[in-house]
Amino acid sequence: MAIQIDEITPNIGAEVKGIDLANLDDKTFCEIETAFAKHHVLVFRDQLLSRDQHKAFGRRFGDMHIHPSKRNGLSDQADKELFIIDVQPDAKQANGEAWHADVTCEEIPPLASLLYVTKVPENGGGDTMFTNMCEAYNELSQAMKDFLLDKTAFHDGEIDLANYGVRLRVGQSYPQSSHPVIIKHPVTGKAILYVNKSFTSHIEQLKKWESDAVLTGLYDFIESNLRTQCRVKWTTNTLVMWDNRSVQHQAIRDYVGYARYGERVSIVPKEKPIAYFQG
């Protein structure tokens, strides 16, 4: 295959062309892996994939992640390896409207997510924003880097559930985990700012008001920093994969009254996030 990689922005995102994800040879897959480490977000358009082919591409990166909602009975979707995004025209809210990384409340969060969208809103909405958390770390002052380097943060899945009005019933549980605030990317070795509004509860070494002040400032910085962001416009039969370790994303809900459908698989790594200073 003649692979073509076109950057979306200098800091994050690339469109990959000349690819049929249902029929990849090893050489082409290696090129995709290299591009993924460099660009963090890859866009593959005009892909005709069955569910098995979608999963098969994901499995080339590792084992499938099972979403905690499937493990504890909060979701009745039959296929445990799929996270289905089925937004109806009359839906009151949709998945991922806040900036976040996927289920960082897990002890071992996903290394990547691969979303395949087969129905886009007829009004042309439904874009997704992505931001590079390696670059976000790089833009912090040296004093802030030094302050955060040895800190850990508590990630609580019930924060995200509350955003959707979901409360756990007796006997149900949802993951909670502590992770370093600054983690090391296992492939590139780069430092990553690893806190997000949907799951991070507090920085564990600080008083609550101190933690709230620091996290609020970081979230404002993440959301407003256009230098680290790219915007992906979905078209029918597009697969987008993003590095869940080094990227946060936000699904833009500008399509109220219209439908959107996609299916996501996520890949779980072998090890939990490690602190950057340990490397």
KOLDO-323890 format. One record per residue: residue number from 1; residue in three letters; x negated, y, z of N, C-alpha, C, O in turn. Coordinates in pm, whole numbers. Atoms other than C-alpha are relative to their C-alpha. Last residue first. Layout:
residues N
seq/type/n.east/n.north/n.up/ca.east/ca.north/ca.up/c.east/c.north/c.up/o.east/o.north/o.up
NUM/ala/X/Y/Z/X/Y/Z/X/Y/Z/X/Y/Z
...
end
This chain:
residues 279
seq/type/n.east/n.north/n.up/ca.east/ca.north/ca.up/c.east/c.north/c.up/o.east/o.north/o.up
279/gly/71/42/120/-1203/693/3431/-133/68/-16/-204/42/-113
278/gln/52/135/-21/-1080/722/3787/-78/-49/-119/-160/-140/-108
277/phe/130/-9/-67/-1054/1101/3736/-58/-137/28/-179/-148/48
276/tyr/106/-43/90/-783/1049/3473/-135/0/70/-235/-38/9
275/ala/40/-140/-19/-562/853/3708/-117/34/-91/-207/-48/-112
274/ile/110/-18/-93/-429/524/3571/-39/148/5/-20/222/-91
273/pro/86/-117/24/-89/455/3417/-109/13/107/-86/-11/225
272/lys/-66/-125/-35/40/98/3469/-95/117/-25/-215/96/-42
271/glu/37/-59/-128/-119/-192/3283/77/130/23/120/196/-71
270/lys/43/101/-97/-28/-441/3009/-18/60/139/-1/-10/239
269/pro/143/32/-2/172/-196/2800/-31/-106/105/58/-150/178
268/val/58/-11/-133/550/-207/2738/-149/-36/-5/-185/-135/-68
267/ile/108/97/-19/694/-133/2397/-63/23/135/-91/137/173
266/ser/117/-56/-68/1026/37/2337/-97/-111/33/-59/-227/50
265/val/74/99/-77/1305/-40/2093/-120/70/62/-172/168/8
264/arg/137/-20/-46/1557/217/1986/-54/-127/63/15/-195/139
263/glu/39/110/-89/1874/198/1781/-149/13/31/-231/35/-57
262/gly/135/52/15/2042/497/1619/-25/-112/99/49/-128/196
261/tyr/24/138/-43/2382/651/1559/-145/-40/-27/-200/-16/-134
260/arg/142/36/21/2503/1010/1541/-21/-141/53/28/-177/159
259/ala/53/126/-53/2860/1137/1512/-147/-17/-35/-197/36/-135
258/tyr/52/89/104/2996/1491/1472/-67/-122/66/-103/-119/183
257/gly/-105/21/99/3218/1716/1685/-43/-91/-113/36/-121/-203
256/val/-126/33/-66/2923/1853/1884/112/-8/-105/127/81/-189
255/tyr/-89/68/94/2622/1855/1652/130/-46/68/187/-148/31
254/asp/-63/-108/76/2378/2097/1812/97/-59/-102/118/-3/-210
253/arg/-144/26/16/2263/1859/2085/67/121/-67/131/202/0
252/ile/-77/-125/8/1886/1875/2042/146/-32/-31/178/-92/-133
251/ala/-98/14/107/1716/1557/2161/90/122/0/156/152/99
250/gln/-132/-55/-32/1413/1649/2370/89/-16/-122/54/26/-232
249/his/-90/-33/110/1073/1480/2375/133/50/53/168/31/170
248/gln/-136/-17/-47/766/1433/2592/88/40/-119/39/92/-219
247/val/-100/-83/66/447/1287/2452/125/10/88/168/-88/148
246/ser/56/-132/26/120/1144/2587/100/99/-58/62/211/-94
245/arg/98/-38/-102/230/819/2751/-40/146/-16/-57/216/83
244/asn/-72/-38/-122/550/774/2550/-94/37/115/-50/93/216
243/asp/82/50/-110/354/777/2226/61/48/131/50/166/165
242/trp/78/-98/-76/621/837/1966/-72/-68/114/-27/-170/168
241/met/61/58/-120/780/635/1688/-85/104/69/-154/184/4
240/val/102/-84/-63/1027/775/1440/-54/-75/121/22/-124/204
239/leu/54/50/-127/1224/552/1203/-107/97/49/-198/133/-26
238/thr/132/-45/-42/1437/717/934/-35/-66/133/47/-72/225
237/asn/98/109/10/1727/538/766/-143/48/26/-237/8/-43
236/thr/-50/137/-11/1941/852/716/-113/-101/-24/-194/-86/-115
235/thr/-78/34/118/1752/1177/766/39/-147/14/-21/-221/92
234/trp/-33/137/37/1630/1318/1095/73/-4/-135/152/84/-167
233/lys/-137/6/52/1466/1655/1129/26/-140/-51/-45/-192/-136
232/val/-26/101/104/1156/1636/1347/147/5/-38/235/-9/48
231/arg/-144/27/13/1037/1941/1541/22/-96/-117/-26/-71/-228
230/cys/-46/13/138/679/1981/1663/148/-35/2/200/-81/104
229/gln/-124/66/39/538/2114/1988/12/-21/-151/-51/48/-231
228/thr/17/144/-21/204/2195/2153/116/-82/-57/121/-203/-39
227/arg/128/45/58/173/2552/2026/-17/-151/8/-87/-210/-74
226/leu/-19/45/138/543/2614/2094/-127/-52/-64/-121/-126/-163
225/asn/129/-6/68/482/2631/2470/11/-57/-142/-8/-177/-163
224/ser/13/-125/77/824/2719/2614/-125/5/-87/-143/100/-163
223/glu/-114/-27/87/936/2377/2737/-22/119/-93/30/122/-204
222/ile/-16/106/98/600/2266/2878/108/36/-102/89/19/-222
221/phe/113/-5/93/529/2598/3052/15/-103/-111/-9/-72/-228
220/asp/-21/-121/81/873/2610/3211/-109/12/-106/-82/48/-220
219/tyr/-110/28/94/826/2250/3325/28/121/-90/51/105/-210
218/leu/48/91/105/484/2328/3475/110/-28/-103/84/-29/-223
217/gly/92/-73/87/617/2629/3665/-50/-86/-115/-57/-40/-228
216/thr/-82/-95/78/912/2433/3799/-89/79/-96/-53/100/-212
215/leu/-68/72/107/676/2152/3901/86/92/-86/89/78/-208
214/val/97/47/100/444/2382/4095/71/-67/-117/42/-38/-233
213/ala/59/-116/67/721/2570/4276/-95/-43/-111/-91/10/-222
212/asp/-101/-59/89/919/2256/4356/-58/117/-79/-31/132/-198
211/ser/-16/88/116/606/2087/4493/100/59/-99/76/58/-220
210/glu/122/-14/79/531/2381/4721/11/-83/-128/-23/-37/-237
209/trp/-7/-130/68/892/2395/4840/-124/24/-85/-116/89/-190
208/lys/-102/-3/105/889/2021/4908/0/134/-73/4/137/-196
207/lys/-131/-24/-58/558/2020/5095/100/19/-114/62/51/-226
206/leu/-44/-136/-29/272/1883/4889/130/2/78/207/-94/75
205/gln/91/-60/-97/73/1556/4868/45/139/46/-22/200/130
204/glu/-6/64/-131/356/1362/4704/-89/65/106/-60/52/225
203/ile/142/31/-16/429/1584/4409/-22/-41/144/14/33/236
202/his/84/-92/-76/805/1566/4375/-146/-45/-7/-176/-161/-35
201/ser/-66/-56/-118/1101/1406/4200/-86/104/70/-40/215/97
200/thr/94/-33/-108/971/1336/3850/73/72/113/135/176/93
199/phe/33/109/-91/1233/1159/3636/-87/40/119/-81/-25/223
198/ser/-105/101/-13/1422/1394/3407/-29/-106/104/63/-172/153
197/lys/-117/-47/-75/1202/1701/3457/103/-109/25/172/-105/127
196/asn/-109/-43/87/875/1543/3349/127/21/81/149/-43/184
195/val/-120/-27/-79/531/1490/3502/109/45/-96/80/110/-196
194/tyr/-98/109/-4/227/1329/3336/109/27/105/123/-50/201
193/leu/-86/-52/-106/-17/1595/3213/125/-88/5/201/-94/-92
192/ile/-141/-24/33/-247/1380/3001/70/55/123/56/0/233
191/ala/-82/-29/-117/-629/1360/3000/140/40/-44/157/108/-145
190/lys/-34/-138/-30/-787/1203/2692/83/10/127/152/-84/165
189/gly/73/-48/-117/-952/859/2690/34/142/40/-27/196/132
188/thr/84/-116/35/-831/799/2333/-86/49/116/-185/118/95
187/val/63/16/131/-694/446/2380/-98/113/-28/-213/89/-64
186/pro/82/120/7/-602/415/2749/-71/-22/-132/-165/-101/-139
185/his/-52/77/112/-489/779/2778/-89/-123/-20/-211/-109/-34
184/lys/96/17/109/-595/892/3125/61/-84/-111/115/-191/-84
183/ile/39/136/33/-340/1025/3372/-98/0/-118/-115/100/-187
182/ile/84/-3/120/-299/1361/3542/-48/-142/-26/-125/-198/52
181/val/-50/-117/74/-7/1372/3787/-79/19/-129/-24/62/-231
180/pro/86/-119/-4/-99/1020/3896/61/113/-82/124/90/-185
179/his/102/-3/104/202/788/3917/-90/120/20/-47/220/77
178/ser/95/-111/-8/437/685/4197/-103/-13/-112/-153/-122/-139
177/ser/144/28/1/732/462/4119/-79/128/19/-32/237/-11
176/gln/68/-116/-58/1109/431/4155/-148/-35/5/-185/-146/44
175/pro/142/-11/-34/1315/189/3948/-40/133/62/17/238/31
174/tyr/61/-60/117/1694/155/3975/-145/30/34/-175/59/150
173/ser/121/-79/-25/1895/-58/4213/-53/54/-131/-16/8/-238
172/gln/75/-41/118/2239/-213/4230/-123/80/41/-125/144/146
171/gly/71/114/58/2368/-405/4533/-78/33/-125/-161/-48/-169
170/val/64/83/-101/2626/-144/4627/-63/-122/-68/2/-190/-147
169/arg/-91/70/-89/2702/68/4323/-80/-82/102/-200/-101/87
168/leu/17/143/-19/2458/313/4171/105/-55/95/142/9/194
167/arg/45/34/-135/2586/652/4069/-9/-151/13/75/-224/-39
166/val/-1/142/-38/2613/777/3712/-53/-16/142/-157/40/177
165/gly/-112/25/-89/2711/1136/3629/12/-144/46/121/-188/81
164/tyr/-110/54/79/2479/1153/3328/122/-36/86/215/-102/40
163/asn/-23/-92/113/2224/1383/3492/116/-44/-88/178/37/-157
162/ala/-86/-110/-46/2268/1175/3808/29/99/-111/136/160/-114
161/leu/-138/50/-5/2126/873/3624/96/111/40/206/123/-15
160/asp/-51/6/137/1813/1073/3540/144/-50/-2/227/2/-77
159/ile/-11/-138/48/1751/1166/3902/61/0/-139/151/79/-168
158/glu/-132/-49/-35/1831/807/4004/19/147/-38/132/193/-52
157/gly/-97/19/107/1528/690/3810/138/52/31/216/79/-61
156/asp/-121/64/-54/1289/841/4064/106/-9/-110/154/93/-160
155/his/-95/2/111/929/932/3975/120/-86/41/104/-203/78
154/phe/-101/105/-16/707/1030/4270/103/14/-112/160/121/-132
153/ala/-140/-45/1/402/1233/4178/92/-120/10/62/-229/-41
152/thr/-94/100/53/34/1180/4257/141/56/9/170/141/93
151/lys/-137/6/-51/-236/1443/4301/77/-116/-65/47/-158/-177
150/asp/-9/111/-94/-613/1402/4253/140/-17/57/158/-89/155
149/leu/73/118/42/-642/1607/3934/16/-119/95/24/-233/49
148/leu/-88/112/31/-366/1856/4004/-72/-133/-13/-8/-239/-8
147/phe/-100/19/-105/-575/2122/4184/82/-127/-24/110/-200/71
146/asp/68/51/-119/-876/2084/3953/100/-30/112/86/-129/184
145/lys/47/137/29/-659/2121/3645/-63/-61/125/-32/-175/161
144/met/-118/86/-7/-487/2424/3801/-37/-145/-30/14/-237/34
143/ala/-42/9/-140/-823/2593/3872/121/-92/15/127/-170/109
142/gln/86/97/-67/-949/2510/3523/39/-16/146/29/-126/201
141/ser/123/-60/-51/-649/2689/3379/-84/-108/68/-33/-212/110
140/leu/-4/-42/-139/-399/2472/3193/-132/67/37/-236/38/-21
139/glu/-29/-142/-11/-415/2471/2813/14/49/144/25/170/167
138/asn/115/-80/44/-592/2136/2791/23/149/20/-72/223/44
137/tyr/105/5/-103/-319/1970/2999/-116/91/-38/-168/164/46
136/ala/-53/-75/-114/-51/2087/2755/-102/2/113/-125/107/173
135/glu/24/-142/26/-270/1967/2468/53/87/113/-5/190/145
134/cys/146/-16/-5/-274/1617/2616/-35/147/-22/-117/203/50
133/met/37/-26/-138/99/1653/2684/-151/-4/24/-199/38/130
132/asn/124/73/-25/182/1690/2315/-51/34/140/-95/146/165
131/thr/110/-84/-47/542/1805/2272/-116/-87/47/-96/-191/109
130/phe/105/77/-68/828/1657/2070/-110/97/44/-134/198/-21
129/met/124/-72/-29/1156/1813/1960/-96/-92/73/-55/-173/156
128/thr/69/32/-125/1431/1600/1805/-128/81/9/-204/89/-88
127/asp/147/9/4/1678/1719/1542/-54/-40/137/15/-28/239
126/gly/55/120/-63/2048/1635/1581/-149/-16/-10/-199/-127/4
125/gly/64/-16/-130/2205/1879/1340/-64/-128/49/-80/-225/-25
124/gly/144/-20/14/2276/1861/965/-74/17/131/-194/45/129
123/asn/27/-144/1/2651/1915/1000/-149/31/-11/-189/148/-10
122/glu/-33/-58/131/2718/1557/890/-27/149/-5/-35/207/-114
121/pro/-118/-86/-2/2539/1422/1195/22/70/-134/-72/116/-197
120/val/34/-134/-48/2286/1149/1109/127/87/-3/217/62/-83
119/lys/-108/-96/26/2366/779/1082/-39/133/62/-63/142/182
118/thr/-67/36/125/2097/512/1040/121/89/-30/176/83/-139
117/val/-129/-68/13/1848/631/1301/61/-30/-137/-1/-5/-241
116/tyr/-42/14/139/1563/398/1397/142/54/-13/237/-4/40
115/leu/-142/-25/22/1395/497/1723/30/-1/-149/-32/71/-227
114/leu/-21/0/145/1058/345/1813/150/10/-26/223/-88/-8
113/ser/-140/24/37/938/412/2168/13/16/-150/-52/100/-211
112/ala/-53/-60/122/579/376/2285/147/-31/-13/195/-133/35
111/leu/110/-70/68/368/296/2590/50/70/-125/-10/169/-169
110/pro/31/35/139/674/212/2797/-118/80/-55/-137/197/-22
109/pro/-89/-59/99/654/273/3174/-40/-41/-143/-153/-85/-165
108/ile/74/0/126/472/27/3403/93/55/-108/165/-22/-172
107/glu/137/18/-44/595/94/3757/-95/-4/-120/-206/49/-115
106/glu/49/138/-1/909/227/3592/-142/-5/54/-220/89/36
105/cys/-25/56/-132/1028/576/3693/-45/-146/11/-57/-198/121
104/thr/127/-4/-74/861/703/3376/17/-44/145/-80/-53/220
103/val/3/83/-123/1179/588/3203/-136/-6/70/-190/-114/95
102/asp/-95/107/-28/1119/760/2866/-36/-79/125/-148/-128/141
101/ala/60/121/56/931/1091/2867/88/-116/47/151/-106/152
100/his/34/115/-82/1143/1398/2923/-92/-94/-76/-108/-85/-197
99/trp/137/45/28/1269/1736/2803/-36/-115/93/-14/-106/214
98/ala/105/-71/-75/1645/1748/2862/-137/-51/-44/-149/-165/-90
97/glu/-13/-143/28/1911/1647/2605/-102/85/76/-127/199/38
96/gly/127/-71/17/1791/1288/2606/8/147/-27/-76/199/-100
95/asn/125/42/-63/2107/1091/2543/-110/102/-24/-124/156/-134
94/ala/74/100/77/2427/1271/2453/-130/-32/71/-170/39/164
93/gln/144/-19/-1/2696/1470/2633/-66/-114/-78/-1/-212/-113
92/lys/26/-118/-83/3073/1522/2634/-149/30/9/-187/146/27
91/ala/84/25/-118/3125/1282/2343/-28/130/74/-50/235/13
90/asp/-61/-59/-119/3418/1373/2113/-83/-21/126/-34/3/236
89/pro/-32/-144/16/3229/1324/1785/55/66/126/33/185/148
88/gln/-124/-21/73/3081/991/1904/34/150/-7/-16/228/74
87/val/-65/-123/-44/2718/945/2003/122/26/-88/110/45/-209
86/asp/-122/-6/79/2593/588/1966/82/119/51/163/104/142
85/ile/-44/-139/-12/2235/563/2087/115/20/-97/96/36/-217
84/ile/-84/-52/108/2164/193/2138/45/142/33/94/170/142
83/phe/-69/-109/-67/1871/77/2349/77/73/-108/18/137/-195
82/leu/-41/-121/71/1776/-260/2205/60/101/97/135/65/187
81/glu/119/-64/55/1577/-539/2373/31/130/-73/-61/205/-107
80/lys/77/-66/-106/1867/-641/2599/-122/73/-53/-174/162/15
79/asp/141/21/35/2098/-714/2305/-87/77/98/-92/200/93
78/ala/36/142/2/2448/-745/2454/-149/-23/-24/-208/-111/39
77/gln/46/26/137/2508/-386/2559/-63/-139/-5/-146/-173/79
76/asp/-52/129/47/2688/-409/2895/-39/-29/-144/15/-121/-205
75/ser/-36/-1/141/2481/-138/3061/48/-139/-40/-11/-240/-1
74/leu/-61/-129/29/2460/-68/3433/45/9/-145/133/89/-178
73/gly/-142/7/29/2406/-440/3496/69/132/-25/192/136/-37
72/asn/-80/-6/-122/2073/-422/3674/150/7/-25/227/28/68
71/arg/43/95/-102/1834/-541/3403/92/1/122/102/-100/192
70/lys/-34/136/45/2008/-374/3110/-34/-103/108/28/-209/115
69/ser/-146/9/2/2009/-33/3279/48/-137/-46/158/-180/-11
68/pro/-53/38/-132/1641/-91/3358/152/-8/6/205/-83/87
67/his/-42/-120/-73/1557/-90/2985/61/-40/134/134/-139/142
66/ile/-143/13/-27/1383/-409/2873/41/117/87/-11/133/198
65/his/-45/-50/-129/1045/-327/2719/150/-21/11/224/6/-83
64/met/-118/-86/-10/937/-542/2428/28/40/145/17/-41/237
63/asp/-125/64/-41/583/-681/2426/113/102/11/90/220/36
62/gly/-4/62/-132/301/-520/2229/136/-60/28/220/-73/-61
61/phe/67/-86/-97/212/-297/1933/1/-61/140/-75/-17/227
60/arg/141/-7/41/289/-554/1661/-80/88/96/-203/80/100
59/arg/79/104/-68/605/-622/1858/-146/-2/-46/-230/-61/21
58/gly/33/-37/-136/751/-292/1742/-92/-99/69/-184/-60/140
57/phe/97/-109/8/729/-387/1376/-42/45/140/-160/67/165
56/ala/127/58/42/898/-719/1451/-107/106/-14/-222/82/22
55/lys/68/59/-115/1170/-544/1648/-138/-56/-38/-234/-43/38
54/his/29/-110/-92/1270/-324/1354/-79/-52/120/-181/5/157
53/gln/115/-67/59/1248/-626/1124/-45/119/85/-164/144/101
52/asp/117/86/-18/1477/-827/1353/-125/66/-57/-233/54/2
51/arg/42/-6/-140/1724/-540/1372/-125/-85/23/-215/-43/96
50/ser/-92/74/-86/1730/-521/994/-47/16/144/-157/65/170
49/leu/45/98/-99/1530/-244/836/118/-72/64/215/-9/106
48/leu/-116/89/-7/1576/-35/522/-39/-118/88/-101/-213/42
47/gln/29/138/-39/1326/248/568/130/-79/9/225/-35/73
46/asp/-51/92/104/1374/573/378/-41/-144/28/-91/-214/-60
45/arg/-132/-22/60/1160/785/613/34/-110/-101/-53/-182/-149
44/phe/-9/88/118/876/693/848/141/13/-58/238/-28/5
43/val/-132/1/63/785/964/1102/-6/-84/-127/-89/-61/-215
42/leu/2/36/141/488/925/1337/142/-14/-52/229/-71/14
41/val/-135/21/52/440/1102/1671/-11/-30/-149/-74/46/-223
40/his/-94/20/-112/118/1093/1879/143/-28/-44/214/-101/24
39/his/-111/-95/18/-90/1237/1586/110/-14/106/193/76/119
38/lys/39/-137/34/-436/1085/1644/118/97/10/103/207/64
37/ala/89/-51/-105/-355/761/1827/-35/147/-24/-55/223/71
36/phe/-80/-14/-121/-60/700/1593/-84/58/114/-38/146/187
35/ala/-79/-123/12/-270/765/1283/81/26/126/99/142/165
34/thr/94/-112/-6/-521/501/1390/74/133/-6/44/226/69
33/glu/50/-11/-137/-245/251/1464/-94/119/16/-86/192/115
32/ile/-108/-56/-80/-82/324/1127/-45/17/145/-18/120/207
31/glu/-5/-143/33/-413/267/947/110/69/80/93/183/123
30/cys/113/-63/-66/-448/-65/1132/-5/150/-28/-38/229/60
29/phe/-36/-17/-141/-98/-158/1017/-114/65/78/-88/149/164
28/thr/-90/-115/-10/-197/-89/658/40/23/146/50/137/191
27/lys/78/-121/26/-495/-323/685/88/125/17/46/223/77
26/asp/80/-35/-118/-287/-596/851/-79/129/-20/-92/208/74
25/asp/119/84/-13/-24/-607/577/-85/53/115/-60/162/166
24/leu/130/-62/-29/315/-455/635/-112/-102/-3/-100/-210/55
23/asn/102/83/67/642/-566/475/-137/67/15/-186/132/-76
22/ala/-43/139/-1/946/-448/671/-104/-94/-60/-97/-216/-45
21/leu/25/59/-131/774/-120/752/44/-146/9/1/-218/99
20/asp/-119/82/-21/758/-30/383/-22/-76/131/-97/-174/134
19/ile/-3/110/-96/506/253/368/135/-70/-5/240/-5/-8
18/gly/55/114/72/409/499/93/-1/-126/84/-86/-213/65
17/lys/-69/32/125/461/792/327/-70/-117/-71/-186/-149/-43
16/val/76/107/66/376/861/691/78/-47/-121/193/-90/-108
15/glu/-87/82/84/499/1195/825/-88/-100/-74/-188/-64/-135
14/ala/38/24/139/280/1331/1104/108/-83/-68/168/-171/-7
13/gly/-96/44/100/329/1480/1450/-56/-17/-140/-137/63/-186
12/ile/-87/115/-26/130/1681/1700/87/-28/-122/138/63/-187
11/asn/18/61/-131/-145/1941/1728/84/-124/25/55/-201/117
10/pro/139/39/-28/-203/2065/1371/-16/-80/129/-111/-158/141
9/thr/71/-115/-56/170/2054/1292/-144/-44/26/-172/-164/24
8/ile/-113/-90/-22/378/1819/1075/-51/130/61/-12/239/17
7/glu/-21/-58/-132/67/1651/937/126/86/4/157/156/-92
6/asp/-14/-146/8/106/1454/614/29/54/140/130/20/200
5/ile/-32/-57/-131/-23/1094/608/-1/152/-11/-104/211/-40
4/gln/22/-144/0/-17/902/279/46/55/133/157/25/178
3/ile/-56/-72/-112/-56/523/262/-37/147/-9/-152/182/-40
2/ala/70/-128/0/-113/356/-73/64/88/106/168/149/82
1/met/-83/-119/0/0/0/0/-87/125/0/-192/128/65
end
